[in-house]
Amino acid sequence: MKTVKSFGIYFNVRLEKEKDGKAPVYMCITVEGKKTWVALQQKITLKCWDMGRGIGKNTTAEGKMVNAYLDELRQTVNDCYKDLQLKRRVITADAIKASFLRQDDEERTLQDIFQYHNDMAAGVLAKATMKNYYTTQRYLVEFCQQKYKREKYFLSELNFKFIQDFEIFLRKHQPVDHQKPLTTNGIMKHQERLKKMITLAFKLEWIVRDPFDKYQLKFDRVEKEFLTEIELSALENKHLTLPRLTAVRDIFIFSCYTGLAFVDVMNLKPSNIVEAADGTHWVRTSREKTTIPVNVPLLSKAKALVEKYKLNIKASEKGTVFPPLSNQKMNSYLKELAERCDIFKNLTFHTARHTFATTVTLLNGVPIETVSKLLGHTSMRTTQIYAKVIEKKVNDDMADLQRKLA
């Protein structure tokens, strides 16, 4: 550890800047006889200042107040000195001053870790995932501007209170692109992304401790919405006259029998449909979200939909299996479809993926390990959520049976 012969701090007033009986207080940092001065945001009435001792007079209320402030500064500068020692940095009066004023080149900010993370994750994480990180980062900037009246926030300042206050900010915040405030799970996702970035900063040794150590992410349990066999059949067999609703229904049904997420269905190309040696057809692609390879046997109902859109002009122009649609339009039309089919559930495209995991596979005896592979999950724990849903349905069915037998 780097040591020095001498290190000291003392205070003085600038008499030449005296005005109305008050003068500004300056701090002097000395290392091995070399000095540097720091202008403080503090003035004191000259009659309350002890020139000889370089402190306020404790016999006056103003002197006591100033001394309390100076004691805090002394402790802060001592901490800066010790921090430079721990980092094995060359210790000079200017280095301590820079650390105190947060001018040290090594002092990293939230923006620094944002930039590092985004540069590292670009091309690795999906565009939709990166968009979520950008949103979290934007909220953090807004929070710092509102709470601390500044954009630049140093990583060394992060603590448990910052994380808690950010959570409170999110709970009270009304996003301009949302009709409703953020849900608890939405807030926890922002905290989860912040945690990942701060953990990265900790691994890079940009901070000496992880402020998330004592913070616990608490998600509300949400039941996975899926279509029953009856509801799925009603959707498949519904006679539709509007081409837009027909296309939406078909793409949704395709996902119900393949488990592909919306972005993966929209990116699906004819080259992703391959014929195996035994004559069966498979979807071979990778999840955009995780880049995990996905190989799904093409069930007859899904295969029929691929054949149906082979000559679709919009799909051909795009070079995809299905005509292009935005996620927003898809979910909007699905709500209309649900109403027409008397399905009283909040139908979103992700419901199709849940339906594949439950009604189409697990309820038909497909092992959970196989379902996990088909869904492209990176962890079996993610798939086990569906197993719990199935257990709940079994319990509900048995309860209905008990009532009938009673």
PLY file of the C-alpha trace (Angstrom):
ply
format ascii 1.0
element vertex 406
property float x
property float y
property float z
element edge 405
property int vertex1
property int vertex2
end_header
0.00 0.00 0.00
1.32 3.43 -0.95
2.22 5.63 2.03
3.24 9.27 2.28
5.40 11.19 4.76
2.73 13.71 5.60
-0.89 14.46 4.83
-2.94 17.24 6.34
-6.06 19.36 6.05
-6.67 22.82 7.39
-9.06 25.70 6.78
-8.75 29.45 6.37
-10.78 32.45 5.28
-10.00 34.78 2.37
-9.94 38.20 3.97
-9.57 39.96 0.61
-13.00 38.58 -0.35
-14.71 39.83 2.79
-18.11 41.43 2.22
-20.59 42.70 4.79
-18.47 41.26 7.57
-18.42 37.75 6.07
-15.61 35.93 4.25
-15.53 32.65 2.27
-13.91 29.61 3.86
-11.24 27.66 1.95
-9.81 24.22 2.59
-6.14 23.44 2.13
-4.96 19.88 1.40
-1.25 19.20 1.95
0.79 16.16 0.91
4.52 16.08 1.64
4.60 19.84 1.90
2.76 20.54 -1.34
-0.56 22.40 -1.08
-3.74 22.76 -3.03
-6.70 24.95 -2.11
-10.39 24.13 -2.45
-13.05 26.84 -2.45
-15.96 25.79 -0.21
-19.58 26.83 -0.53
-19.41 28.32 2.95
-19.05 31.82 4.38
-18.65 32.88 8.02
-18.92 36.12 9.93
-15.34 37.15 10.70
-16.04 37.72 14.41
-17.11 34.05 14.63
-13.85 32.76 13.11
-10.72 31.81 15.08
-7.83 32.97 12.86
-5.20 31.19 14.92
-6.86 27.77 15.02
-8.48 27.90 11.59
-11.93 26.93 12.84
-15.12 28.64 13.93
-15.45 29.89 17.48
-17.35 27.35 19.52
-18.60 30.14 21.74
-20.90 31.25 18.88
-23.80 29.41 17.26
-22.52 30.22 13.76
-19.03 29.02 14.68
-20.41 25.68 15.96
-22.47 25.19 12.80
-19.49 25.87 10.52
-17.26 23.54 12.58
-19.76 20.70 12.16
-19.63 21.25 8.41
-15.82 21.36 8.41
-15.65 18.13 10.44
-17.72 16.37 7.78
-15.44 17.70 5.05
-12.37 16.56 6.96
-13.79 13.04 7.19
-14.70 13.02 3.49
-11.19 14.10 2.44
-9.69 11.46 4.76
-11.85 8.87 3.02
-10.60 10.09 -0.39
-7.03 9.71 0.84
-7.66 6.17 2.10
-9.43 5.25 -1.14
-6.38 6.32 -3.18
-4.21 4.21 -0.88
-6.40 1.13 -1.39
-6.27 1.62 -5.16
-2.46 1.92 -4.94
-2.61 5.26 -6.72
0.07 7.93 -6.57
-1.06 10.22 -3.78
-0.70 13.95 -4.26
-2.60 16.95 -2.96
-4.11 17.42 -6.45
-5.12 13.74 -6.65
-6.97 14.00 -3.34
-8.61 17.24 -4.46
-9.70 15.64 -7.76
-11.18 12.69 -5.87
-12.95 15.05 -3.46
-14.36 17.12 -6.34
-15.23 13.99 -8.33
-12.82 15.01 -11.10
-10.74 11.82 -10.96
-10.54 10.14 -14.38
-11.21 6.81 -12.67
-14.44 8.03 -11.10
-17.14 6.37 -13.17
-20.74 7.45 -13.58
-24.03 5.72 -14.29
-23.70 6.95 -17.87
-20.32 5.21 -18.13
-21.75 1.83 -17.17
-24.75 2.43 -19.48
-22.39 3.02 -22.40
-20.12 0.09 -21.56
-23.08 -2.27 -21.17
-24.74 -1.12 -24.40
-21.50 -1.43 -26.40
-20.90 -4.91 -25.00
-24.51 -6.10 -25.46
-25.01 -4.68 -28.96
-25.33 -7.58 -31.37
-25.64 -10.04 -28.48
-28.99 -9.09 -26.98
-32.09 -8.82 -29.14
-33.20 -5.37 -30.31
-36.35 -5.60 -28.18
-34.25 -6.44 -25.11
-31.86 -3.55 -25.78
-34.88 -1.27 -26.16
-35.93 -2.25 -22.63
-32.46 -1.35 -21.30
-32.65 2.04 -23.05
-36.00 2.67 -21.32
-34.56 1.79 -17.90
-31.58 4.05 -18.53
-33.87 6.91 -19.56
-35.87 6.50 -16.34
-32.63 6.59 -14.31
-31.58 9.87 -15.95
-35.03 11.35 -15.24
-34.81 10.14 -11.64
-31.38 11.73 -11.09
-32.55 15.00 -12.64
-35.65 15.08 -10.45
-34.12 13.79 -7.20
-30.59 15.21 -7.34
-30.99 18.04 -9.89
-28.20 16.60 -12.05
-27.70 14.07 -14.82
-24.24 12.82 -13.82
-24.36 10.41 -10.89
-21.20 8.66 -9.70
-21.20 4.91 -9.19
-19.40 5.35 -5.86
-22.47 7.24 -4.61
-24.81 4.31 -5.21
-26.31 2.81 -2.08
-29.39 0.96 -0.87
-31.32 4.23 -0.47
-30.72 5.14 -4.13
-32.24 1.83 -5.22
-35.23 2.22 -2.90
-35.79 5.82 -4.00
-35.65 4.75 -7.65
-38.35 2.18 -6.94
-40.52 4.89 -5.33
-39.90 7.14 -8.35
-41.06 4.38 -10.72
-44.18 3.70 -8.65
-45.20 7.36 -8.83
-44.09 7.88 -12.41
-46.69 8.15 -15.18
-45.03 7.03 -18.45
-46.05 9.14 -21.44
-46.49 6.02 -23.60
-48.61 4.11 -21.07
-52.23 4.58 -20.11
-51.58 3.24 -16.62
-48.71 3.55 -14.12
-46.09 0.81 -14.11
-47.07 -2.44 -12.45
-44.99 -3.99 -9.67
-43.57 -6.53 -12.10
-42.75 -3.77 -14.59
-40.92 -1.87 -11.86
-39.04 -4.99 -10.81
-37.91 -5.56 -14.41
-36.38 -2.06 -14.43
-34.67 -2.82 -11.10
-33.49 -6.15 -12.49
-31.87 -4.41 -15.47
-30.27 -1.82 -13.17
-28.96 -4.66 -10.99
-27.37 -6.38 -13.99
-25.60 -3.20 -15.03
-24.36 -2.48 -11.49
-23.17 -6.09 -11.12
-21.19 -5.53 -14.32
-19.65 -2.37 -12.79
-18.73 -4.38 -9.68
-17.04 -7.08 -11.79
-15.13 -4.36 -13.66
-13.98 -3.07 -10.23
-15.51 0.33 -10.92
-17.17 0.12 -7.51
-15.89 -1.58 -4.36
-19.26 -2.95 -3.16
-22.55 -4.03 -4.67
-25.40 -1.75 -3.45
-27.91 -4.48 -4.42
-26.56 -6.83 -1.72
-29.47 -6.12 0.62
-32.13 -5.38 -2.00
-34.57 -8.12 -2.96
-36.51 -8.17 -6.21
-40.15 -8.98 -5.44
-42.30 -9.97 -8.41
-46.05 -10.48 -8.12
-47.11 -13.98 -9.12
-49.01 -13.85 -12.42
-50.95 -16.80 -13.79
-49.98 -17.70 -17.36
-53.00 -17.17 -19.60
-53.55 -19.93 -22.17
-56.39 -21.21 -24.34
-58.18 -24.41 -23.42
-58.79 -27.08 -26.07
-62.37 -25.81 -26.49
-61.27 -22.16 -26.86
-58.51 -23.08 -29.31
-60.98 -25.06 -31.40
-63.46 -22.16 -31.35
-60.77 -19.81 -32.65
-59.69 -22.26 -35.37
-63.21 -22.93 -36.62
-64.57 -19.38 -36.47
-65.75 -18.18 -39.88
-64.12 -14.83 -40.63
-64.79 -12.52 -43.58
-62.18 -9.83 -42.86
-58.74 -10.69 -44.39
-56.87 -8.82 -41.63
-58.52 -10.89 -38.89
-58.01 -14.10 -40.85
-54.26 -13.43 -41.16
-53.97 -12.56 -37.46
-55.90 -15.70 -36.47
-53.74 -17.91 -38.73
-50.43 -16.52 -37.44
-51.64 -16.87 -33.85
-52.76 -20.49 -34.45
-49.37 -21.24 -36.05
-47.71 -20.12 -32.83
-50.12 -22.25 -30.78
-48.76 -25.32 -32.62
-45.08 -24.32 -32.72
-44.53 -22.25 -29.56
-42.65 -19.54 -31.46
-42.66 -15.99 -30.08
-44.10 -13.16 -32.20
-40.76 -11.79 -33.43
-39.56 -15.28 -34.35
-42.75 -16.00 -36.35
-42.46 -12.68 -38.17
-38.79 -13.39 -39.02
-39.52 -16.94 -40.18
-38.34 -17.56 -43.75
-39.21 -20.44 -46.09
-35.61 -21.64 -45.65
-36.39 -22.21 -41.95
-38.88 -24.94 -42.94
-36.78 -28.04 -43.64
-37.58 -31.63 -44.53
-35.92 -34.36 -42.49
-34.66 -37.67 -43.88
-37.86 -39.42 -42.78
-40.04 -36.96 -44.72
-41.23 -34.96 -41.70
-40.97 -31.17 -41.75
-39.33 -29.08 -39.04
-38.99 -25.43 -38.12
-35.28 -24.76 -37.62
-34.53 -21.28 -36.32
-33.20 -19.50 -33.24
-34.90 -17.30 -30.70
-34.10 -13.64 -31.31
-34.35 -12.99 -27.57
-31.66 -15.50 -26.53
-30.15 -16.73 -29.84
-30.85 -20.28 -28.58
-31.44 -22.72 -31.50
-35.02 -23.98 -31.75
-36.05 -27.11 -33.66
-39.78 -27.80 -33.68
-41.54 -30.58 -35.60
-44.13 -29.04 -37.89
-47.49 -30.42 -36.74
-50.10 -30.90 -39.47
-52.15 -27.81 -38.56
-49.05 -25.61 -38.57
-47.85 -27.14 -41.84
-51.21 -26.40 -43.47
-50.86 -22.72 -42.55
-47.37 -22.57 -44.09
-48.80 -24.00 -47.32
-51.72 -21.54 -47.21
-49.42 -18.49 -47.30
-46.90 -19.73 -49.89
-48.42 -17.52 -52.57
-49.21 -14.54 -50.33
-47.93 -11.39 -52.09
-46.98 -9.47 -48.92
-45.14 -12.46 -47.48
-43.28 -13.03 -50.77
-42.21 -9.38 -50.98
-40.87 -9.59 -47.43
-39.28 -13.00 -48.03
-41.04 -14.46 -45.00
-43.51 -17.29 -44.38
-46.26 -14.92 -43.20
-47.24 -11.36 -44.18
-45.67 -8.69 -41.92
-47.64 -7.28 -38.98
-46.68 -5.07 -36.04
-46.95 -6.50 -32.54
-49.25 -3.62 -31.60
-51.71 -4.34 -34.42
-51.52 -8.06 -33.76
-52.51 -7.68 -30.10
-55.20 -5.15 -30.95
-56.81 -7.50 -33.51
-56.50 -10.47 -31.12
-58.74 -8.65 -28.64
-61.31 -8.25 -31.40
-60.96 -11.95 -32.27
-61.42 -13.01 -28.66
-64.67 -11.04 -28.49
-65.97 -12.60 -31.72
-65.13 -16.10 -30.44
-66.58 -15.53 -26.95
-63.15 -16.02 -25.37
-63.21 -14.03 -22.15
-59.46 -13.77 -21.65
-56.89 -11.05 -22.22
-55.66 -12.46 -25.52
-52.13 -11.40 -26.51
-49.75 -13.09 -28.92
-47.79 -14.52 -26.00
-50.94 -16.45 -25.08
-50.21 -18.65 -28.12
-46.82 -19.63 -26.70
-48.43 -20.46 -23.36
-51.12 -22.47 -25.18
-48.45 -24.50 -26.97
-46.71 -25.23 -23.66
-49.89 -26.31 -21.88
-52.86 -27.36 -24.01
-50.94 -28.62 -27.04
-47.94 -30.33 -25.38
-47.98 -30.88 -21.60
-51.68 -31.79 -21.43
-51.09 -34.31 -24.23
-48.35 -36.07 -22.32
-45.24 -34.46 -23.84
-42.47 -34.59 -21.17
-41.56 -31.24 -19.64
-37.90 -31.69 -20.70
-39.03 -31.93 -24.34
-41.32 -28.89 -23.95
-38.40 -26.90 -22.54
-36.32 -27.76 -25.61
-39.14 -26.88 -27.99
-39.66 -23.50 -26.32
-35.94 -22.70 -26.43
-35.77 -22.08 -22.69
-32.32 -21.62 -21.20
-33.49 -22.91 -17.80
-35.83 -25.73 -16.82
-37.15 -23.50 -14.02
-38.79 -21.28 -16.66
-40.66 -24.26 -18.12
-41.73 -25.55 -14.70
-44.04 -22.55 -14.39
-46.27 -24.26 -16.95
-46.20 -27.51 -14.97
-47.61 -25.59 -12.01
-50.36 -24.24 -14.25
-51.22 -27.80 -15.26
-51.31 -28.90 -11.61
-53.74 -26.08 -10.86
-55.97 -27.17 -13.76
-55.92 -30.78 -12.50
-56.96 -29.55 -9.04
-59.75 -27.43 -10.53
-61.00 -30.35 -12.65
-61.00 -32.69 -9.64
-62.85 -30.09 -7.59
-65.50 -29.91 -10.32
-65.74 -33.69 -10.31
-66.12 -33.75 -6.53
-69.01 -31.29 -6.75
-70.72 -33.45 -9.39
-70.30 -36.60 -7.30
-71.46 -34.97 -4.08
0 1
1 2
2 3
3 4
4 5
5 6
6 7
7 8
8 9
9 10
10 11
11 12
12 13
13 14
14 15
15 16
16 17
17 18
18 19
19 20
20 21
21 22
22 23
23 24
24 25
25 26
26 27
27 28
28 29
29 30
30 31
31 32
32 33
33 34
34 35
35 36
36 37
37 38
38 39
39 40
40 41
41 42
42 43
43 44
44 45
45 46
46 47
47 48
48 49
49 50
50 51
51 52
52 53
53 54
54 55
55 56
56 57
57 58
58 59
59 60
60 61
61 62
62 63
63 64
64 65
65 66
66 67
67 68
68 69
69 70
70 71
71 72
72 73
73 74
74 75
75 76
76 77
77 78
78 79
79 80
80 81
81 82
82 83
83 84
84 85
85 86
86 87
87 88
88 89
89 90
90 91
91 92
92 93
93 94
94 95
95 96
96 97
97 98
98 99
99 100
100 101
101 102
102 103
103 104
104 105
105 106
106 107
107 108
108 109
109 110
110 111
111 112
112 113
113 114
114 115
115 116
116 117
117 118
118 119
119 120
120 121
121 122
122 123
123 124
124 125
125 126
126 127
127 128
128 129
129 130
130 131
131 132
132 133
133 134
134 135
135 136
136 137
137 138
138 139
139 140
140 141
141 142
142 143
143 144
144 145
145 146
146 147
147 148
148 149
149 150
150 151
151 152
152 153
153 154
154 155
155 156
156 157
157 158
158 159
159 160
160 161
161 162
162 163
163 164
164 165
165 166
166 167
167 168
168 169
169 170
170 171
171 172
172 173
173 174
174 175
175 176
176 177
177 178
178 179
179 180
180 181
181 182
182 183
183 184
184 185
185 186
186 187
187 188
188 189
189 190
190 191
191 192
192 193
193 194
194 195
195 196
196 197
197 198
198 199
199 200
200 201
201 202
202 203
203 204
204 205
205 206
206 207
207 208
208 209
209 210
210 211
211 212
212 213
213 214
214 215
215 216
216 217
217 218
218 219
219 220
220 221
221 222
222 223
223 224
224 225
225 226
226 227
227 228
228 229
229 230
230 231
231 232
232 233
233 234
234 235
235 236
236 237
237 238
238 239
239 240
240 241
241 242
242 243
243 244
244 245
245 246
246 247
247 248
248 249
249 250
250 251
251 252
252 253
253 254
254 255
255 256
256 257
257 258
258 259
259 260
260 261
261 262
262 263
263 264
264 265
265 266
266 267
267 268
268 269
269 270
270 271
271 272
272 273
273 274
274 275
275 276
276 277
277 278
278 279
279 280
280 281
281 282
282 283
283 284
284 285
285 286
286 287
287 288
288 289
289 290
290 291
291 292
292 293
293 294
294 295
295 296
296 297
297 298
298 299
299 300
300 301
301 302
302 303
303 304
304 305
305 306
306 307
307 308
308 309
309 310
310 311
311 312
312 313
313 314
314 315
315 316
316 317
317 318
318 319
319 320
320 321
321 322
322 323
323 324
324 325
325 326
326 327
327 328
328 329
329 330
330 331
331 332
332 333
333 334
334 335
335 336
336 337
337 338
338 339
339 340
340 341
341 342
342 343
343 344
344 345
345 346
346 347
347 348
348 349
349 350
350 351
351 352
352 353
353 354
354 355
355 356
356 357
357 358
358 359
359 360
360 361
361 362
362 363
363 364
364 365
365 366
366 367
367 368
368 369
369 370
370 371
371 372
372 373
373 374
374 375
375 376
376 377
377 378
378 379
379 380
380 381
381 382
382 383
383 384
384 385
385 386
386 387
387 388
388 389
389 390
390 391
391 392
392 393
393 394
394 395
395 396
396 397
397 398
398 399
399 400
400 401
401 402
402 403
403 404
404 405
